[in-house]
Amino acid sequence: MKNWAGDDTVYFAYHDSNVTRHDMSTLADEHGWLEDNVINFWIQYIENEEMHNFPKARIELFAPSMSTFMKLEQDPSVAKSVLAQMPDLAANKTTHIFIPVNGDRRSDHDTDAVKFGDGQETAGIHWSLLVISLIDNVAFHYDSMNGLNSPDARDLLKGFEAALPVSRSLRFVDMVDSPQQTDGWNCGIFALVIMKHLLLKRLLRADANQKITMSMKDQDIDYEGARKTIRTLIEERREEAIRKQSFNSDGVPSIPFQTADTTTTKRSSS
């Protein structure tokens, strides 16, 4: 267990989820733009603490890194070999797949990240959510900025479709009634809230033969409350990790919990 990433304290939430002090700052700042670590934490939280109540569910949640890989991979055989390692998907048992879509052509932590005019390095310019129903062979795209990410979502779907263990054609649907943000920085929060709502209040609660609406029409997004909730969840799991393991793998005592700096550079691209 390491404690520093450069000069950032690392918050340990789950085994494969690190959240830095910078990430906590972006959550605390109402203008903060979410990056991969927070998106990945949310997915790990849902998988570890929400979906375990539904052991029969056959739903996959893709990490941002997997989403980028599926969008950019030019060799379908490589992507196919990756998907084939997912038991339910390989056995054609997966019913739905949730995929965060980033509007850039590289991951958030690529050393060649795009730079805005002010010189700040950034990775993608917008987050949206793609939900693939393998039952209906339909891909629902939820975009809080009027379909800004539609080309990226379509590219991702093409790569995914070509790599599926069982060949099929997937119809792309832009959800025009998806809740819309009125600012330039809460796209990630919108994607995460929509993800949880569709998963926990729709798909996992439905009866086997029940027809489920995937519309998000008239659904309010409490993005301020969501930011606070995610920060609280991370802090609680950080404290729990410290209680469980007082020393890191090298035998060095863990650094005490530090309150995150709440200032950050505003990103206004999404």
N, C-alpha and C positions, 0 to 999 in steps of 0.2 A: 504494500500500500504506500504510494508516494503522496507527498503533501504539497508539492509545489509544481506548477507548470509555468516556467519563467518566473515572474513575480506574482503570479495569481495563486491564491489558495484553491485547492481542488476540493470540491464537496463530493463526498462519496455517497451516492444514492443507492445504486445497484452495482453488481459485479462488473458490468460492461457499460456503465453510465457515469461519466465525469462531468461535473458542472463547475465552472470556474467563478472566481470573484467577479470577473467581467460579465459573465452570464447573469449573475445575481443582480448586478447593477442595471443591466438592460431590462430585467423584469421589474425592478423598483422604479425605473424612470418611465413615466407615462409615454415618452416618445422613444423608448428603447425598441430596437428591431431585433427579434429573436433569431438566434443562429442554431446550428445543428445540435449543440449539446442539450439545449432546453427541449427541443423537439424530441430528441432521443430519450431524454429523461421521462417525458410524458408518456411515450410509447412503453417504456419499461415499467412505469407505474401502473398503467392500465393492464399490461400483461401479467404482472406479478401480484397485483392487489385487487383487481376488479374481475378479470376474466377467470381467475381460479374458481370463482363461484359457479362457473358454467363449463364444467369439464367436457361436456359433449360438443361444445362449440368447435367448429372447424374454420376459424377465422384467423388470417395472418395479418400482422401489422409490420410493415417494412420500415426499417430505419432510414434516415435521410441518405446515408452513404449507399445503401442498397438502391434507393431511388435514383441517385445520380448514376450509379453503375448501369442500371437497366436502361437509362436514357441514352448513355453515351457508348455502351458496348456495341462495337461494329460487327463482331463475330457472334452470331446467334448460338453457335455450338458452345461457346464459353458461358454465356448467360444461361443456356439450357442446363449445363452441368451444375451451375450454382443452384438453380431452382429445383433440380432433381434431388438435392440434398435435403429438401424439406419434405419429410415423410408424407404428410397429408396431401400436399400439392402433387408430389410424385405419384401418389396412389389415386389421384383424382377425387379426393375427399374434401378438399377445401371448398368452402361455399362463397366466402368473400375475402377480399384483400384491400386493406387500407394503405394508401401510399401518399406520403407528403411530397408535393411537387415544388421544386425550387426553380425559379425563372432564370437561372444562370446555367452556363455550360460547364461548371466545375463546382467542386464542393466548397463549403464555406471556409475550410482551413487550407485550401490550396495555396502554395507560396506564390502563385502567379495570379492571385485574386485581382478582380477588376478594381480600378481606383476611380472614385468620383472626382469631380473638379477640385474639391478641397483637399485632395491628397489622401483621404482616409481610405484604407484598404477595406474592401467588402467582398463578400461572395455573392450570392444571388440577389436579385432585386425584388423578389416577390415570392410568397408562399401561397399555395393552394392545396386542395385535397382531392385525390382521385380514389374513388371507391369502386372496385371491380366486383360485380356479381357474377360468379362463374355458374350460378344456377340459371340466370337469365341471359348470360353472355352480353352484359351491358356494363359499360364503364361510366359512372356518374362523376362529373367534374364540378367541384364546388369552389368558386373563385370569388373572393370578396372585392375584386376590382374589375367587374364586368368582363370577365373572360381574358384578362391580360395574359394569363398563363396557358391559355388553350393550346397554342402551338407546342409548348414544352410538354404539356400533358398528352397531346396526341403522339409526339415523338416517343414518349415513355411507353405509351400503350402499344405502339408498333413493335418496339423492342421486346416488350413483355409478351405480346401475342406470339412473336416468332420463337420465343424461348420456352413457351409452355410445354410440359411433358406430353400433354394431350392436345393435338392441334384443334384450334377453334377460331372462329371469327368473332371479335368483340366490337359491339356498336358503341360509339362515343356519343355521350349526351352532355352538353353544357347545361348545368342547372341554372336557368336564368332567374329563378326565384331564390337563389342562394343569398343569405344576408350580406349586405354591402357595408364596407367600412366608409367612414367619412373623414378619415385622416390618412396620413402616409406612412404609418408605422405599425399598425395592429394586425397586419395580414396573418402573421404566425399565430397570434392568439385566436383569431377567427377560425383558422384551420384546426387548431387543437380542440376548441370548444365544439365545433361541428363534428369532429371525429368522435368525441366522447358521447355526444348526444345520439348520433346515429347508431353507434355501437351498443351503448348501455340502455338507451331508452327505446330503441326500435328493434334492432336485429336480435339481441340476446333476450329480449322480453317476449318475443313473438312465439306463437304456437307453430308447430311444424307446417301446418297447411294454411296458416294465416297470410293474407296478402299484405305486404308492408309498403307503405308509402315512403319514398326516399326524398320527398320534398322537404325543404327547410323554409317554406313560405311562412312569413309572419313570426318567425322565431327570433327572439331578441338575443343579442350577444352581449353579456355583461363582461366586457373586456377588462375593466378595472378590477372587478371582483375575481376574474380568472387569473390575472397577474398575481394578486395577493394569495390566492389559493395555491398556485404553483410554487411560489416562494416559500410558503409555509410548509408544503409537502417536502420540498428539498431540505429545508432547515431541520425538520423533524427527522428525516432519514439520515442526515449528516450527524446529528446528535446520537441517533441510535447506533450508527456505525462506530462512533467514538466509544460508546459504552461497551460495544461488543469486542472491540479491538483497540486496546490502549497503545499498542506499539505497532509500528509498520514492519514490513517483511525483513528489514535490516536490523531490527531490534531498537530502532530509534523512537522515542516517545512521539506520539502524534502532536501536532501543533494545536493549541486550544482553538475552539470555534471563534471566528472573527465575524463581526457584523459587516455586511457588504457595504462598500462605498456606493451611495445611491446616485452618483453623478456619472453620466456617460455622454458620449457624443451622439447627437440626434441623427437618426437616419430617416430620410423623408422620401425614399424611393418606393415605398410600398405602403 
